[in-house]
Amino acid sequence: MIYGNAPMMIFILATGYLFTVYLLLALAKRTTQKAVPRNFPAPSQEKHQQKLAVTPKVSEVVNSQ
C-alpha cells in the first residue's frame, strides 16, 4: 500500500506547524515588550495632570420615524 506512512506524515507536519505558530507568537510577544519606550516618567512622578471635563451639548432632537 502506497499510503501506509500517511498518518505519521500528518502527525509530523501538524507538529511542525504548531511549533512554528508557537515560535511566531513568542517572537511577537517579545517584540511588543521591547517596543515600549522607556523614557516616559512613572505615573507617580508626573508633575502635570490633565483634567478633562465632558459636558453634553444637545442642540436638536431629530425624530427618525
C-alpha positions as YAML, in Angstrom:
chain: A
units: angstrom
residues:
- id: 1
  name: MET
  ca: [0.00, 0.00, 0.00]
- id: 2
  name: ILE
  ca: [1.39, 3.38, -1.02]
- id: 3
  name: TYR
  ca: [-0.19, 5.45, 1.76]
- id: 4
  name: GLY
  ca: [0.96, 3.33, 4.69]
- id: 5
  name: ASN
  ca: [3.06, 6.14, 6.22]
- id: 6
  name: ALA
  ca: [0.46, 8.90, 5.71]
- id: 7
  name: PRO
  ca: [-0.77, 9.06, 9.35]
- id: 8
  name: MET
  ca: [2.80, 9.52, 10.59]
- id: 9
  name: MET
  ca: [3.46, 12.19, 7.96]
- id: 10
  name: ILE
  ca: [0.31, 14.07, 9.00]
- id: 11
  name: PHE
  ca: [1.43, 13.95, 12.63]
- id: 12
  name: ILE
  ca: [4.90, 15.27, 11.75]
- id: 13
  name: LEU
  ca: [3.51, 18.11, 9.60]
- id: 14
  name: ALA
  ca: [0.96, 19.10, 12.24]
- id: 15
  name: THR
  ca: [3.62, 19.13, 14.93]
- id: 16
  name: GLY
  ca: [5.87, 21.32, 12.78]
- id: 17
  name: TYR
  ca: [3.00, 23.70, 12.08]
- id: 18
  name: LEU
  ca: [2.11, 24.06, 15.77]
- id: 19
  name: PHE
  ca: [5.76, 24.59, 16.71]
- id: 20
  name: THR
  ca: [6.10, 27.31, 14.04]
- id: 21
  name: VAL
  ca: [2.96, 29.09, 15.29]
- id: 22
  name: TYR
  ca: [4.26, 28.89, 18.86]
- id: 23
  name: LEU
  ca: [7.60, 30.41, 17.86]
- id: 24
  name: LEU
  ca: [5.95, 33.22, 15.90]
- id: 25
  name: LEU
  ca: [3.67, 34.09, 18.83]
- id: 26
  name: ALA
  ca: [6.63, 34.11, 21.22]
- id: 27
  name: LEU
  ca: [8.56, 36.37, 18.84]
- id: 28
  name: ALA
  ca: [5.60, 38.75, 18.50]
- id: 29
  name: LYS
  ca: [5.21, 38.93, 22.29]
- id: 30
  name: ARG
  ca: [8.90, 39.64, 22.73]
- id: 31
  name: THR
  ca: [9.00, 42.41, 20.13]
- id: 32
  name: THR
  ca: [5.92, 44.15, 21.58]
- id: 33
  name: GLN
  ca: [7.53, 44.21, 25.01]
- id: 34
  name: LYS
  ca: [10.69, 45.80, 23.63]
- id: 35
  name: ALA
  ca: [8.79, 48.37, 21.54]
- id: 36
  name: VAL
  ca: [7.58, 50.28, 24.61]
- id: 37
  name: PRO
  ca: [9.69, 53.45, 25.03]
- id: 38
  name: ARG
  ca: [11.36, 53.70, 28.40]
- id: 39
  name: ASN
  ca: [11.75, 57.48, 28.60]
- id: 40
  name: PHE
  ca: [8.23, 58.10, 29.92]
- id: 41
  name: PRO
  ca: [8.09, 59.02, 33.61]
- id: 42
  name: ALA
  ca: [6.19, 56.83, 36.01]
- id: 43
  name: PRO
  ca: [2.62, 57.96, 36.79]
- id: 44
  name: SER
  ca: [3.60, 58.94, 40.33]
- id: 45
  name: GLN
  ca: [6.38, 61.23, 39.05]
- id: 46
  name: GLU
  ca: [4.19, 63.31, 36.73]
- id: 47
  name: LYS
  ca: [4.02, 67.00, 37.69]
- id: 48
  name: HIS
  ca: [1.10, 67.95, 35.49]
- id: 49
  name: GLN
  ca: [-2.20, 66.20, 35.37]
- id: 50
  name: GLN
  ca: [-4.80, 66.89, 32.76]
- id: 51
  name: LYS
  ca: [-8.39, 67.30, 33.84]
- id: 52
  name: LEU
  ca: [-10.92, 66.58, 31.18]
- id: 53
  name: ALA
  ca: [-14.49, 67.70, 31.56]
- id: 54
  name: VAL
  ca: [-17.14, 66.26, 29.33]
- id: 55
  name: THR
  ca: [-20.24, 68.42, 29.02]
- id: 56
  name: PRO
  ca: [-23.12, 67.19, 26.90]
- id: 57
  name: LYS
  ca: [-24.33, 69.55, 24.19]
- id: 58
  name: VAL
  ca: [-27.63, 68.71, 22.59]
- id: 59
  name: SER
  ca: [-28.75, 71.24, 20.06]
- id: 60
  name: GLU
  ca: [-31.58, 69.41, 18.33]
- id: 61
  name: VAL
  ca: [-33.61, 66.25, 18.73]
- id: 62
  name: VAL
  ca: [-34.47, 64.50, 15.50]
- id: 63
  name: ASN
  ca: [-37.33, 62.05, 15.16]
- id: 64
  name: SER
  ca: [-36.32, 59.49, 12.54]
- id: 65
  name: GLN
  ca: [-39.57, 57.60, 12.05]
...
